[in-house]
Amino acid sequence: MNANELKRLATRADGARGAAEARTRFVDAALAAGALDVAVGAVESPVGELYLAVTPKGLARVSFASEDREEVLADLADRLSPRILESRRAIDEARRELEEYFGGSRARFEIPVDRRLIRGIAKDVLRATSRIPFGRTSTYTEIADRIGRPRAARAVGNALGSNPIPIVIPCHRVLRSGGALGGYGGGVERKQLLLELEAARPVP
């Protein structure tokens, strides 16, 4: 490779770095000005890559790698706002708490959550689910009883399956009567892994 080719490569790299820096400045300015309605970004975890969406109200979406990202973004644009940008800074608090949870130093999430994607009976179901302590489990029937709908165990299961903020709203802690895992929006294998992760640590 001659000197001219090296120079061209260096110029191209500088241009890419400049574009990335300009984009970061733009996103930070939008964030500071309150012009960013939904910030998104990916984080690694023991259950695979998680894609987070955060609004000024809090964490609105946690999606698994098995979910179609374009569909997730389209749903966020349709139901929350089309003003969506990637921002590591905006998702930093959620990322940190998730890393602490998976790392064994956090048993309770403190980040605010934005529940606007939760509708109908799911509001009551997921509110009750949020109260299940770390290291404990409940059942579909018990959740139905808690929300005053004792015959609605199947509706409870459907609501849990549509949970837009899994892990943080711990729908993995709800099992079938008798101890069978039941379903999970992220797949039964992930549900099993989350339960094993919590069972392996002392209950605070």
Backbone hydrogen bonds, N-H to C=O, Kabsch-Sander energy under -0.5 kcal/mol:
donor,donor_aa,acceptor,acceptor_aa,energy
6,L,2,N,-2.1
7,K,3,A,-2.3
8,R,4,N,-2.3
9,L,5,E,-2.3
10,A,6,L,-2.4
11,T,7,K,-2.5
12,R,8,R,-2.4
13,A,9,L,-2.3
14,D,10,A,-2.5
15,G,11,T,-2.2
16,A,12,R,-2.1
17,R,13,A,-2.5
18,G,14,D,-2.6
19,A,15,G,-2.3
20,A,16,A,-2.3
21,E,17,R,-2.6
22,A,18,G,-2.5
23,R,19,A,-2.4
24,T,20,A,-2.3
25,R,21,E,-2.4
26,F,22,A,-2.3
27,V,23,R,-2.6
28,D,24,T,-2.6
29,A,25,R,-2.3
30,A,26,F,-2.4
31,L,27,V,-2.5
32,A,28,D,-2.5
33,A,29,A,-2.1
34,G,31,L,-1.0
35,A,30,A,-2.7
36,L,30,A,-0.8
37,D,35,A,-0.7
37,D,83,R,-0.6
38,V,83,R,-2.0
39,A,54,V,-3.2
40,V,85,L,-2.1
41,G,52,L,-1.7
43,V,50,L,-2.6
48,G,45,S,-1.8
50,L,43,V,-3.2
51,Y,63,S,-2.7
52,L,41,G,-3.2
52,L,50,L,-0.6
53,A,61,R,-2.2
54,V,39,A,-3.1
55,T,58,G,-2.8
58,G,55,T,-1.1
59,L,112,P,-2.7
60,A,53,A,-2.8
61,R,53,A,-1.6
62,V,164,P,-2.7
63,S,51,Y,-2.4
65,A,49,E,-0.7
67,E,64,F,-1.8
69,R,67,E,-0.5
72,V,68,D,-2.1
73,L,69,R,-2.7
74,A,70,E,-2.3
75,D,71,E,-2.2
76,L,72,V,-2.3
77,A,73,L,-2.6
78,D,74,A,-2.1
79,R,75,D,-2.7
80,L,76,L,-2.5
81,S,76,L,-1.8
84,I,82,P,-1.8
85,L,38,V,-2.1
87,S,40,V,-2.0
91,I,87,S,-1.3
92,D,89,R,-1.0
95,R,91,I,-2.8
96,R,92,D,-2.7
97,E,93,E,-2.2
98,L,94,A,-2.2
99,E,95,R,-2.5
100,E,96,R,-2.2
101,Y,97,E,-2.2
102,F,98,L,-2.7
103,G,99,E,-1.9
104,G,100,E,-0.7
104,G,101,Y,-1.0
105,S,100,E,-2.2
106,R,100,E,-1.1
114,D,59,L,-2.2
115,R,113,V,-0.7
118,I,115,R,-1.8
119,R,117,L,-0.6
122,A,119,R,-1.3
123,K,120,G,-1.8
124,D,120,G,-0.5
125,V,121,I,-2.4
126,L,122,A,-2.8
127,R,123,K,-1.4
128,A,124,D,-2.2
129,T,125,V,-2.3
130,S,126,L,-1.8
131,R,128,A,-1.1
132,I,129,T,-1.7
136,R,133,P,-1.9
138,S,173,R,-2.7
140,Y,175,L,-1.6
143,I,139,T,-2.4
144,A,140,Y,-2.3
145,D,141,T,-2.2
146,R,142,E,-2.2
147,I,143,I,-1.7
148,G,145,D,-1.5
149,R,144,A,-2.9
152,A,149,R,-2.4
156,V,152,A,-2.4
157,G,153,A,-2.1
158,N,154,R,-2.1
159,A,155,A,-2.4
160,L,156,V,-2.5
161,G,157,G,-2.0
162,S,158,N,-0.9
162,S,159,A,-0.6
163,N,160,L,-1.4
167,I,169,I,-0.5
168,V,166,P,-2.2
169,I,165,I,-2.7
171,C,169,I,-2.5
173,R,170,P,-1.9
174,V,171,C,-1.5
175,L,138,S,-3.1
175,L,173,R,-0.6
176,R,180,A,-2.8
179,G,176,R,-2.1
187,G,184,Y,-1.9
190,R,187,G,-0.5
191,K,187,G,-1.7
192,Q,188,V,-2.6
193,L,189,E,-2.1
194,L,190,R,-2.5
195,L,191,K,-2.3
196,E,192,Q,-2.4
197,L,193,L,-2.5
198,E,194,L,-2.1
199,A,195,L,-2.4
200,A,196,E,-1.7
201,R,198,E,-1.2
